[in-house]
Amino acid sequence: MSRIGNNSVKVPSGVSVEIAGQQVMAKGKLGQLSAKLPAEVEVKQEGDEIWVKPRGNSLRSRKMWGTARSVVNNLVIGVTEGFTRNLEINGVGYRAQIQGKDLVLQLGFSHEICYPIPDGVTAQCPEQTRITLSGADKQLVGQVASEIRGFRPPEPYKGKGVKYAEETILRKEGKKK
C-alpha cells in the first residue's frame, strides 16, 4: 500500500490544474508544466485537491500510484515555488562564470567547458565557486545539475571537483611511507 499515494495534492490559489485523461497540466506564476501519467492510475480533482488512485490491484498499478502522485505534486510545486539546486566548485584554479546563455567552467582541463543552459533553467554564479540553478521543472533542473557535476565529479583524496552543496565527500587517506 502506498503511503505517499494516500495523501492528496493541495492546489494553492493562483494555480489552475487541468486533467484530460492521463494528461495533467498545471499553470501558475512560474509557467506551465504538463505530465502524462501511466494508464495504471486514475487522477481526479475535487475542489482544491487532486487525488491519485490505482485502477486495479496489480503490482505495477500499486508501484505507479505513489510515483504518479509525486509527479503531480512536483508539477504544482514547480509552477508556484520552483526548484533550486546549488553546486560548489572545489580546487585551485577551478571556477565558473556566466557568459550570455552559456556557463563557462574552468575545471583544470587544457580547455574551458562551455555548457549551454537550456530553456526553463536559470543559472547564476554569485561567486566564482558557486553555481545556483533554478527552474520550474524538477527533472530538468536535476538533469542540468547532474551534467555539470559530471564534467569533474569530486575525487575522494583532495575533494577537488564539482559537487552538490549538500553533498558530503568521503575522504580517503593518502599513501603512507
C-alpha positions as CSV (number, residue, x, y, z in Angstrom):
1,M,0.0,0.0,0.0
2,S,1.4,3.4,-1.0
3,R,1.8,5.8,1.9
4,I,2.6,8.7,-0.4
5,G,-0.3,7.9,-2.7
6,N,-2.8,8.0,0.2
7,N,-2.3,11.8,0.5
8,S,-3.9,14.3,-1.8
9,V,-2.1,17.1,-3.6
10,K,-3.2,20.5,-2.4
11,V,-3.7,23.1,-5.2
12,P,-2.9,26.6,-3.9
13,S,-4.7,29.7,-5.0
14,G,-3.3,31.1,-8.3
15,V,-2.7,27.7,-9.8
16,S,-5.0,26.1,-12.3
17,V,-4.8,22.4,-12.9
18,E,-6.5,20.7,-15.9
19,I,-6.9,16.9,-16.2
20,A,-7.6,15.4,-19.6
21,G,-7.4,11.7,-19.4
22,Q,-3.9,10.8,-18.3
23,Q,-2.5,14.2,-19.2
24,V,-2.2,16.7,-16.2
25,M,-1.4,20.4,-16.9
26,A,-0.6,22.9,-14.2
27,K,-0.4,26.7,-14.8
28,G,1.0,29.2,-12.3
29,K,3.1,32.3,-11.9
30,L,6.3,30.4,-12.9
31,G,4.9,29.0,-16.1
32,Q,3.1,25.9,-17.4
33,L,4.0,22.3,-16.9
34,S,2.4,19.1,-18.0
35,A,2.9,15.4,-17.4
36,K,1.5,12.2,-18.9
37,L,0.7,9.7,-16.2
38,P,0.7,5.9,-16.7
39,A,-2.6,4.2,-17.5
40,E,-2.5,2.1,-14.3
41,V,-3.6,5.1,-12.2
42,E,-6.6,7.5,-12.3
43,V,-6.5,11.2,-11.4
44,K,-9.4,13.1,-10.0
45,Q,-9.8,16.7,-8.9
46,E,-12.1,17.5,-6.1
47,G,-12.2,21.2,-5.2
48,D,-8.7,22.3,-4.4
49,E,-7.3,18.8,-4.0
50,I,-6.1,16.2,-6.5
51,W,-6.4,12.5,-5.7
52,V,-4.4,9.8,-7.5
53,K,-5.7,6.2,-7.1
54,P,-4.6,2.9,-8.7
55,R,-7.0,1.4,-11.3
56,G,-6.5,-2.2,-10.2
57,N,-4.7,-4.2,-7.6
58,S,-1.8,-5.3,-9.7
59,L,1.8,-4.8,-8.6
60,R,2.5,-2.3,-11.3
61,S,-0.5,-0.1,-10.5
62,R,0.5,0.0,-6.9
63,K,4.0,0.9,-7.9
64,M,2.9,3.7,-10.2
65,W,0.4,5.1,-7.6
66,G,3.0,6.9,-5.4
67,T,5.1,7.8,-8.4
68,A,2.2,9.5,-10.2
69,R,1.2,11.4,-7.0
70,S,4.8,12.7,-6.7
71,V,4.8,13.8,-10.3
72,V,1.6,15.7,-9.9
73,N,2.9,17.3,-6.6
74,N,6.1,18.3,-8.4
75,L,4.1,20.0,-11.1
76,V,2.1,22.0,-8.6
77,I,5.2,23.0,-6.5
78,G,7.1,23.8,-9.7
79,V,4.7,26.3,-11.0
80,T,4.3,28.0,-7.6
81,E,7.7,28.0,-5.9
82,G,10.1,26.4,-8.4
83,F,13.1,24.2,-7.6
84,T,16.7,25.2,-7.0
85,R,19.9,23.2,-7.0
86,N,23.2,24.6,-5.6
87,L,26.6,23.4,-6.8
88,E,30.1,24.1,-5.3
89,I,33.4,24.0,-7.1
90,N,36.5,23.0,-5.1
91,G,40.0,23.1,-6.4
92,V,42.8,25.5,-7.2
93,G,42.0,27.5,-10.3
94,Y,38.6,25.9,-10.7
95,R,35.9,28.5,-11.4
96,A,32.6,29.2,-13.2
97,Q,31.1,32.2,-14.9
98,I,28.0,33.1,-17.0
99,Q,28.7,34.4,-20.5
100,G,25.4,35.2,-22.2
101,K,23.4,31.9,-22.3
102,D,26.4,29.7,-21.6
103,L,28.0,28.6,-18.4
104,V,31.8,28.7,-18.8
105,L,33.6,26.3,-16.5
106,Q,37.4,26.1,-15.9
107,L,38.0,22.7,-14.2
108,G,41.7,22.0,-14.6
109,F,41.5,20.8,-18.2
110,S,43.5,22.2,-21.1
111,H,40.4,23.9,-22.3
112,E,37.4,25.6,-20.8
113,I,34.0,24.0,-21.0
114,C,31.1,26.0,-22.4
115,Y,27.8,24.5,-21.3
116,P,24.7,26.0,-23.0
117,I,22.0,26.5,-20.3
118,P,18.7,25.0,-21.6
119,D,15.4,27.0,-21.7
120,G,13.5,26.6,-18.5
121,V,16.6,26.7,-16.3
122,T,18.3,29.9,-15.0
123,A,21.8,29.7,-13.8
124,Q,23.6,32.2,-11.5
125,C,27.1,32.4,-10.2
126,P,27.1,34.6,-7.1
127,E,30.8,33.6,-6.6
128,Q,33.3,32.0,-8.9
129,T,33.0,28.8,-6.9
130,R,29.2,28.6,-6.6
131,I,26.5,27.8,-9.2
132,T,22.8,28.2,-8.5
133,L,20.4,26.5,-10.9
134,S,16.6,27.2,-10.6
135,G,13.6,26.4,-12.7
136,A,10.0,25.1,-12.6
137,D,10.7,21.6,-13.9
138,K,12.3,19.5,-11.2
139,Q,13.6,16.8,-13.6
140,L,15.2,19.4,-15.9
141,V,16.9,21.3,-13.0
142,G,18.3,18.0,-11.6
143,Q,19.4,16.8,-15.0
144,V,21.3,20.0,-15.7
145,A,23.0,19.9,-12.3
146,S,23.9,16.3,-12.9
147,E,25.5,17.1,-16.2
148,I,27.5,20.0,-14.8
149,R,28.7,17.8,-11.9
150,G,29.6,15.1,-14.4
151,F,32.3,17.3,-16.0
152,R,34.5,16.9,-13.0
153,P,33.0,14.8,-10.2
154,P,34.6,15.3,-6.8
155,E,37.5,13.0,-6.1
156,P,38.0,11.3,-2.7
157,Y,41.6,12.3,-1.9
158,K,41.6,16.1,-2.0
159,G,37.9,16.7,-2.6
160,K,38.5,18.6,-5.9
161,G,35.7,18.8,-8.4
162,V,32.1,19.9,-8.7
163,K,29.7,18.8,-6.0
164,Y,26.2,19.4,-4.8
165,A,26.2,21.9,-1.9
166,E,24.6,19.5,0.5
167,E,26.8,16.5,-0.6
168,T,29.5,15.2,1.7
169,I,32.6,13.6,0.2
170,L,34.0,10.6,2.0
171,R,37.7,11.4,2.1
172,K,40.4,8.7,1.7
173,E,43.8,8.7,3.3
174,G,46.7,9.1,1.0
175,K,49.7,6.8,0.7
176,K,51.8,6.1,3.8
177,K,55.6,5.9,3.9
